[in-house]
Amino acid sequence: MTWLHHHRQAASGSLHRAMSLPVATLLTWLAVGITLALPASLLVILNNIEAATQNLSSPARFSVLLDTNASLDDANRLSQRIAARMDVADVVLVDRDQALAGFAADTGLQSLLSSLLENPLPHTILVNPRDDLNAEELVGLTRALESFGGVGEVVFDTLWQSRLASAVQLGRRLVFGIGLLMVLGAILILANTIRLAIEARRDEIVVIKLIGGGDAYARRPFLYTGLWSGMGGGLLGAAMTGLFFLYLSTPVDQLMQLYNSDQVFSGLGLMGVLAMMLFGGAIGLFSAWQAASVQLRELEPR
């Protein structure tokens, strides 16, 4: 009961002491909040990008462009050979006249394209591979398609998705690296704050040790100081992140509507705010433990 009473006393005393110095406390919270808001904002932006790109996924498809001098009969024979492969689900032959007519209808350039002396488009075979093929098997299918006679070029239509996934993965690593640096900055800020608090109460700590109080007893109020500082900084960081996303939400939603997407730009949410506060509190406890353990070992009665 005595141990629990002292914990309650240390928690309330450290919080009251922080509230009695509002300017210094607010500056500490702001410093911690800024260091947490930057990686949190980057992470939420990355999550929104991943959520938006999930709706853009399409099945893998190869476009086999034949040589311009290949005839329609050659294209038919080649499409039959490709369709007979075990790793191909189905094929669709698009002859050059059909492709030109479709291009003219999509672009509205019928009058311009009708003036061409010859059709510049090649015959195209759209190849849909089996759904259970892995990345290595898709690469092997690409090389097999390129080896057929009369093939001018093979285009893997979903290559952009692989590039986008690699870019998102790189972004996650950048966010992790930046976040790690910012967290280290928050730890240093809080550790320095705790050191200054210990120095300001040096005589009180010496008296506590003279009457038999141990390091754990003397350290306890500073642990709660670090906890409140970290949680307050996490709350301010969440508020800054929320204001940032509120500022961005309107233009981003308008951009999504232009692309006929129902994706909504989402921020941290309640769980994200709680996570930032808990993470800030954990950083504060760790910083206070390290700083207080080092400082208290040096403060011994003489």
N, C-alpha and C positions, 0 to 999 in steps of 0.2 A: 504494500500500500504506500509506503514511503517512497519507493522508487517511482510508482505511477504518479504520486503527488508532485514529485520534483519534475517529472516530465511535463505535467500540466502547467506547473509554475514556470518552467523554462520556456515552453511554447508561448504562453500568454505574455510573459515578460519580454521575450525577444520581439514579438509582434507589436506590443505596446511601445517598445523602444524604437522600432522602425517607424511607427506612425507618428512618434513625437519629433522625428526628423524628416518631414515630408519631402523637402527638396533633395537631400542626399539620397533618400530611398527611391524617389522617382527617377533620379539620374542613373542609379544602379539598375533599376528595372528597365529603363529605356535602353541602356547599353546591352543588357542581356537580351531584351526583346528584339533589338535590331539584328543581333547575331543569330537568333533563331528564326526570324521572319524571312530572311533571304533564302536559306535552303528550303524552308517550308513552302515558300511561294514557288520556287523552281520545281519542287517535287509535285505540287498540285497542278502546275501548268503541264508537266510531263504526263501526269495521269489523265488530264483532259485530252491531250494529244492522242494518247493510246486509246482512250474511249472513242474518240472521233474516227480514228483509222480502223477500228474494228468493224465499222459499218461499211468500209470501203473494200473489204476483202472480196475476192472473186476466185473462182476455181482456176487452177493452172491450165494454160492453153498455149500451144505453139502455133505460130504462123509461119508456114513454109512457103517462101516466095520462090517461084520457079524462074528459070532464065526467061528473058523476054522473047527468045526465039522458040520456046517450047510451045507445042500445039496443044489443043484441048484434048486430043486423044492421048498425048503423052501425059498430060495432067491426070486423066482418068486412070491410066495404067499405074501411075505412081501412087495415086490415092488408094488404089486397091492393094498395092504392096504394103503401104504403110498401115492400112486397116487390118491386114493379116497379122501384124505383130502382136505378141502376147501382152506387151506393156501399154497398148493403145486401146482406149475404150471405144472411140468412134472418130471419124473424120468427116469434114464438110468441105467440098470443093466449091470455091468461088471463082468463076471464070472472069476474065479481064473485063468483058463487056458488062457483066453484072456489077462488078466492083466500080467501074466508071459511072454507071447509072446511079448506084447508091451514093457515090461521092458527090455527084452533081445534085442529087436531091437533098443531101444534107447541107451543102454549102450554098445552094441557090445559084450556081454558076453554070446552068445548063447552056446558055447562049455562048459563053466563052469556051466551054469544053467541046461543044458541037463543032467549033471551028478548027479543032485539031485534025491534022492529016491522018494521024494514027494514034491508037490507044497506047499511052506510055505505061500503063499498069500491067504487071505480070499476072498470070494465074496464081491463085493462092489456095493452099490447103490448110484448113484449120484443124489441128490435131489436139484432141482431148485425151490426155493420158489417164491411166487408172488412178483412182483416188488413193490407193494404198502405197503409191510409190514414194520412197524417201528422196532426200536431196541428191544422193549419189546416183540413184537410178534415173532421176530426171536429167542429170548431167550426161549420163550414158545415153539416154534417149536423144538428147540434143546432138551428140556426136554422131549417132546412128543416122539421124535425119539429114545431117550435113553431108554424110558420105554417099547419099543417093545421087545418081547421075541426073543432071538437069536441075538440081537445086541451086538457086542463087544465094539465098540467105535464109537462116532460121532465126526467128525472133521469139524469145520467151516472153509472153505478154505480162506475166506477173513478176518479172525481175524487179520492177520498182518496189514491190511489196517487200522483197528481201532487203533492198537498200534502205527502205524506210524503217524496217525492224532493226537493222544494224545502226541506223542513226539514233533511234530511240534508246537502244542499249548503250550507245556512246553517251547519250544525254544523261542516262541514269548514273553512269560512272562519274561523269562530270559533277552531277548534283551530289553524289556521295563524297567526292573529293572536296568540293567547296563546303559541304556541310560539316565534314570532319574538321576543316580548318576553322570554320566559324565556331564550332563547339569548343575547340581548344581555346579560342579567344574568349568565349564565355567563361570557361573554367579559370583562365588567368584573371579575368576581371573579378569574379567572385572570390577567388583565393586572395587577391590583393585586398578586397573589401574586408574579408575576415581577419587578415593580418592587422589591418588598421584598427579594427574593433578590439582585437586582443591587446594591442599596444595601448589603446585608450583605457583599458581596464586592467593594466598590468598590476597595479597595487592590490586590487581586489582579488586577483588570481593568486598572488603571493600569500595573502591572508588566508584564503581558502586552503591552500596547501599547508600553511602553518598549523591550522587547527585540525588537520588530518584528512582533508578532502583530496581525492585522487584526481588523476587526469580525466577520467571519464566524467566525473561530477563537474569539473571545471569546463570541459569541452561541450557539455550538453547544450547550454544556451547558444553557443556559436553554431552548432549543427542546425538548430531551429532557425537561426538567422539566415544561414545558407539556404535552408528549405524555403523560407518565405521569400527570399530574394529570387530564387530560381523560379518558383511558382508565379510570383508577380511578374517576372520578366517573360515567362511563357505566356501569361495572359495578355500582356501588352503586345507580345509578338504575334499572337493570334489575332488581336484587334487590328494591328497594322496590316497583316495579311488579308483580313477580311475587307478592310478599306481599299486595299490595292485591287482585289478582285471585283469589288463593287464598282470601282472606277473603270475596269476593263470589260465588265459583263455586257454592257449595252452594245459597244461596237463589235465585240466578238459574236454575240447573238445575231446581230444584223448580218455579219459575214457568213454565219452558218445558214441563215435563211436564203442568202443569195445562191448557196450551193445546194438548196433544197434538202437541207439536213435538219432533223429534229433534235440534234444534240444540243444540250443546254450547258453553258459554262458554269461549272459547279466549283464552290470553294471548299473550305476545310470542313464545315459542318460541325455539329456539336461534339462528335467523337474526336474530330481533329483538334478542336480547342482543348478538350480534356487531355488528349495525348500530349499536346504541347506543354500544358501546365505540369503534367506528371513528369515529362522528360526534363523540363526546366528544374523541377524540384529535385530530380535525381542528380542532375548536374550540380545543383547547389549543395546537396548533401555531400557529394564526392569532393567538391572543392573545399567545403568547410572541414571535412574530415582530414584531408591532406594538410591544409594550412594550419589547423588547430593542433594536429599531432606534432608537427614540426616546431611550432612556436611554444607549445606548452612544455616540451622537453627542455627548452632553453630557459624557461622561467622557474627557477628553483629558489626556495628561501635560503638566505645566507645568514 
